Amino acid sequence: MGTKQGMTARLLTLTAALALLASPLRAQDLIFPPGAGGLSWDSHAAFALAHDLRGQRLTIFGPWRGEDQRLFETVLDYFRAATGAEVIYATSESHERQIVIDAEAGSPPDVAIVAQPGLIADLVARGHVQPLPADTRTWIAQNYGAGASWADLSTHVGPDGQPALYAFPYKAEVKSLVWYVPETFADAGLAVPQTLQDLRALTTRIAAGGETPWCIGLGSGGATGWPATDWVEDLLLRRQPVAVYDQWVRHEIPFDHPAVVSAIEEFGWFARTPGHVAGGAAAVAATDFRDSPAGLFASPPGCYLHRAPSFIASHFPAGVEIGTDVDFFAFPSDPGMGADRPVLGSGTFALVMRDGPAARAFIAFLQTPLAHEVWMAQTGFLTPFRAVNASVYGSDTLRRQGAILAEAGTFRFDGSDLMPGAVGAGRFWTAMVDFVGGQSAAEAAAAVEAGWPE
């Protein structure tokens, strides 16, 4: 046995032993037995060697409930096994509000997991979050796809007025996806576009042939309009330097800046041009986003393309298989224009609220491939961490979406989530409904700018 193979075998043996000795958990209690399944067991063994937390307790408060909570607990089992620590995970339906209440009351968890960068910034500014080690920023930048983007997202201004890295990104979502039916494309002799220019040409070609290129629906009850905000954000990233996007969401340029107006107009080219969208422009705001993909599966097809985040798959007809009956491609960009290989999405971040060995060890644990792979190998998890074994993803769909994150040149969080709530979860939505209803892009953007809070 070669030296490398011998070391791997010894590490696997050590991992199994630690799982039995350091924790009341038994190896058979872990969802994947140590050494099995192609997971990065050497990273787990090395972590276990460096962290003995027997007799210590770690409290974590996060957003995951139901099945997601069960999946996260399977990850926590490996932290328990490696360290011997007692780990208590709690959640709440009003997670974002509760974390603020607990922090203000002086009873925060050791670690909080939060999905809203704006909330994180507020907690940091109030002194409720502990900065992470300085080298964590370098680690994220070097190990994540679009790592500099993730490091910037995790950096906030502390109560001392100085920026520092306060959050560790763990678990991501991809929004920049376009869905289509491969059989429909093949029958029509169409190919997946490689650039934004190709996407426009494809749209024109389908419409010129008397077919409808797009299905678009903005309906979502009290949140009607949000799908259009994703469109505008994706297009702004592809038409302007990424700095413009950042200035826009921080209101360092006005909401009705010409670059933003141009992106809204570009969305209008897809959504308001006669013949481009199922039902015509008048149907866009009236169609529920959950119903809008239906045209892809109609016979004859009601449309050929649908831009939507990964979770839209839960609203496809029963029995539809991704990769066979329907497929997706990353919303394309033009080389040399806009941001570098941009991906729009969202994610969750781990924050240390009570400093201590167990909390710091948990952040170190999240830097091991295995802490990602355990959830990856099941369902509902994507990561930009390039060192993971992508072959363990629970499905080809997740593997390909994970590759989009890992190969991105730029990642940006959903812009509306970064804006004040009254804008990103209010006026922006309404303005997009008004725009598809016939208002000009300049008028729609000016209405949002006029309502931006001081």
Secondary structure, DSSP 4 states (H G I P E B T S, - for coil): --HHHHHHHHHHHHHHHHHHHSSS--GGGSSS-TT-TT--HHHHHHHHHH---TT-EEEEE-S--HHHHHHHHHHHHHHHHHH--EEEEE--TTHHHHHHHHHHTT---SEEEES-HHHHHHHHHTT-SBPPPTHHHHHHHHHBTTHHHHHHHTEEE-TTS-EEE-EEEEEEEE--EEEE-HHHHHHHT----SSHHHHHHHHHHHHHTT---B----B-GGGTTHHHHHHHHHHHHHHS-HHHHHHHHTTSS-TT-HHHHHHHHHHHHHHTSTTSBTT-HHHHTTSBTTTGGGGGGSSS-S-SBEE--GGGGGGSPTT--BTTTBEEEEPP--TTSSSSSEEEEEEEEEEESS-SHHHHHHHHHTTSHHHHHHHHTSSS----BTTS-GGGSSSHHHHHHHHHHHT-SEEEE-HHHHS-HHIIIIIHHHHHHHHHTT--HHHHHHHHHHT---
